[in-house]
Amino acid sequence: MFAARGIGVSLAIFVLIYVPLSLIVARCWRLMRGMLTSGSARQSANGLFALRVFPFALSTIFTLVFTLPSFLLLEPRGTGESVGALPMALGVCCLMVVAVGIFRAISAHRTTSRALMKWLDGSTVMEPESSIPVFCTGKDAPTFTVAGVREPKVLISEAAVAALSPAELRTALKHELSHVRSHDNLKKLIFRLSVFPGMSRLERAWSEEAELAADDAAVASLDDALDLASALIKVSQLTVAQPIPALTTGLLHSSTALQLRVKRLFSWNERHLTCPSGRGKLYTTLSAVAMLVLVASTYSSALSQLHAVTEWLVR
């Protein structure tokens, strides 16, 4: 019974934090977008991703760091208290949320794996010495895409190879490799795991910024920018509308408007990308250290107060 009460209380606290925070993020993220997207595209993408996963991450950390220890350390083991109707109901809701998230993540992974096996059938290796596998695929595969999470692969169709010049092919490949380095497919998997209604627009906004960030990472000069813009236009003419698995990221898979990206690349020499500064990293590190010190100094009292709350919840 002690273990059942501990699990019930932990799941209840998780859902009591996760649901309100997710509602706030789903309803108010647009109000914070201006602040999150004021820097470079990479900073904007990172900020939107952090905002999307914030409810799930904070709920998990709070449950593991505070709720569970407070119960294990302060709850008497000899009492015969039952779990209680409210913690039981909240625990069931939590398990449903987690189960749906796990199902969506597994389903997305399986769908992507099946599509990847089909696309790789008859493919050839383009970059044998590359740390990230690059394959030339047949006509049924997407023109440019990164597929997979644990071992991502870059796929380029024969039609794209034939249509693009060597310079265009190089910059388009750099765009895809940027998605690999940023672990964008893993982030999409985390989105499916941390399920909550109303988050799709925030996820699309992140996807748009991630595409712009990959464009920036592929470009080091105006010539690169023009080559990538030309590659985007040519690939848009080759791309045939088809369902794309969830855990893939392609040159044109995002909802980001092609016209916006091309215009942005044409004006590359007029833009000044905001790179993460050393001062910003220092502020982030100092804030994290200050938070850890605050938590450590108030940990015992926080556990006691939280245990009082969970006692009320059980009763």
N, C-alpha and C positions, 0 to 999 in steps of 0.2 A: 504493500500500500504506500510506503514511503516513496519508492521509486515512481509509482504511478502519479502521486501528488506532485513530485518534482517535475516530471515530464509535462503534466497538465498545466502547472503554473508557468513553466518556461514557454510553452507554446502559446499560452494565453497572453503573456506579456509581449511576445513577439508580434502577434497579430494586433494587439492594442497599439503598438508603435507603428507597425508597417502600414496598416490601412489608413490612419489619419495622415501620415507623412506622404503616402502615395497620392492621396486625394489632393493634398496641398500642391504637390509637384505637378500633377496632371492638370490642375486648374490654373496655376499661377506661373508656370514656367515661362510663358511669353513675357511676363513682366520683368523677369530676370534675364531674358535673352540679350537685351541691349548691353548689359554689363558683361555677360559671358562672351559676347561676340565682338568686343571692342578691340581685341588684339589681332594676332595673326589667325589664319584659318585653322592651324594646328591647335593653338590655344583655345579657340572657339569650340573645336570638336572635342577637346579634352574636357572643357567646362561643361558642355552639354552631356557628355557621357557620365561625368561625375554626378551631375544633377539627376540623371535617369536612374542610376544605381544607388543613389544616396539612401532612399528609404530601406531597401533590402539590406544594404551594408550596415547601416546604423542599427537596424533591428537585430541583425545577427550578432553584431559586436556587443550590443547592450545585453542581449540574452546570455551570451557566453561569458562575458566579463563581470556582469553584475547579478542578473537574475539567478542563474544556476549556482554560483558560489554563495550567494546570500541564503539560498534554500539549503544547500548542503552543509553550511557551517552553522547556521542559526536555527534550523528547524529540528525540534526533538524527534528522534527516530522511534521512540516508544509509543507515541500517540496513535490512536486508532482512527484518526480523522479520515473521512472519505475525500475524494477529489473535489466534489462540489459540482453543482449543476452549471454554474457560470463558467468556471475554468474548463469543464468538460465541453461545453458548447463552443467556447472560443478555441479550444484545442482542436476540435474537429474542423472548425473553419480554417485554422492554420494548416492542418494536414491537407485539406482540400486545395489550398493555394499552392502549397509545396508540390503536391502530386501533379497538379495541372502544369506547373512550371517544368517539372522533370519530364512529364510526357511530351510537352512541346519541344523541349531541348533534344530529347532522344529522337523524336519524329523528324525534326529538322536535320539532325546529324545523319540519320538513315537515308533520308531523301537525297541529301547532298552526296553521300557516299555512293548511292546507286547511280546518280547522274554522272559523278566523276568517273566511275568504272566504265560507263557507256562512252563518255567522251574520250577516255584514254585508249579505247580499243582501236588499234591500228595507228596510234600516234608515234611520233619520233621525238627524240630528245634534241632540243635546239642548243642548249647551253650545258654540255656534259661536265664542265668544271665548276659550274655555279653551285654555291651552297644551297640555293633554292631551285628546285627542279623546274625547268621551263620546257614545255612540250608543244610541238606543232601538231594540231589536231585536224580532223576532217571537217567536212562542210556542215555536219549536224551539230557541232559544238559552237558555243558562243565565240565571237571574234576575239575578245580579250577578256580574261577573267582569272581571278584567284579563287581557288576552291579548296576547302578543307580547313581544319583548325589545328590539329596537333602536328601534321606534316603538310602544310599548304603547298599547293602547286600552281604555277602560272601556266595557263593554257592560251595559245594563240592559234587561231584557225589558219588554214592554208590560204584562204581568201584574203585575210588580213596581211599575211606575209607577202602575198603577190601584189597587193594594192599599195602598200606603204613603201616609201623610200627607206634606205638604211637609217638615215637620221630620224625620220618619223617613227620607225620601229623602235629605235633605241630609246627615245623619250617616252613613248607609250609603255615600253617595258619598265622603265624607271618609275612610271606612275604606278604600275601594278606592284612592283617590289616595295614601294612605299606603303601600300596597304598591308603587305606581309609584315614589314618591320613594325607597323603600328598595331598589329594583331587585331585588325578590324573584324575578321570573321569570328574570332573569340569573343569580341565585344557583342556581336550579334547573338551569339550563343547565350551570353549572360543576359541579354534582353529577354530572351525566351524563357530563361530559367526564373527570372524575377518578374513573373507575370502580374499584370494589373491592368484593368480596363482603362482606356483613355490615354495610353502612353504612345500610341502610334504616331501622332504628329510630332512629338518630341523626338522619337526615334528617326523619323524622316528628316527633321532638322539636323540631327547629328550626322546622318548619312550625307546630307548636302555639304556640310562643313568638312566632313572627312574627304569627300571628292575634291573640294577646293584645296585642302591641305596636301593631298597626293599630287595635284597639279603643281603646287608650289615646290614640293620636294623633287619633282622631275625636271624642274627648270632652273638653270644656272645662268642663262643669258637670254637676250632677246631672240637669238636664233633658235634656241631650245624652245622658247615659248611659241614661236611661229611654227616650228615643227610639230609640237604637240597639238596646237590648234588645227593644223592641217590633218593630223592623224585623227582627231576627234571628228572632223567633218567627213573624212573618208570612211571611217568605221561606222558612222551613223547611216551612211548609204548602204553599207553591207549588212548591218544588223537586221535580222528578221525577228519580229515579235514572237517570243516564246516564253513559257513559264520558267522562271529562274529560281533554283533552290535557295533556301534562306541563307545558308552559310557560304555564299559566294559574293565576291565583290568584283565588278567588272568596270571597264573603261566608261561604259555608258549605262550601267545598271541603275544608277541613282536617279532620283527624280529631279536632280539639279538640272536646270534648263541648259541645253547645249549652247544657246545663244549667249547666256550669261558667262559661261566658262570660256567660250571663244573670245568674247569681248574683253574679258579679264586678261586673257593671255596676250591679246594684241596690245594692250596697254601696260604690259609688264614693266617696261622701263620707266613708267610714270608712277608706279606703285612703290610704296616703301613698306615692306613686310615687317611686322613687329615680331621680333624674335624674343624668346624668353630671356630675360635679363638675369644677371647674377644676383642683383638686388632682390628681384622677385623670388628667386629660389631661396635666398637667405631669409626673407620674411616668412616664406612657407615653412622652412625648417624651424625657425624660432617659434612660430605659432604652434607647430606640432610639439616641440619640446615643452613649451609653456602649458599646453593642454595635458601632456603626460604628467608633469609635475603637479598640476592641479588635481588630476584624478588620483595620483598616488597619495597626496596629502589628505584627501577627503574620502579615501576608499572605505575605511572602516565605518565611518558614520553613514556613508551612502548605502552600504550593505544593510546596516541596521534599519534605516528608514525604508529601504525597499522591502525588507522582510516584513515590516509592519504593514505595508501596502498589500503584499501577497497574502498575509494572514487575513486581512479584511476581504480580499478577493475570494479566498477559499471558503470563508464563512458565508 
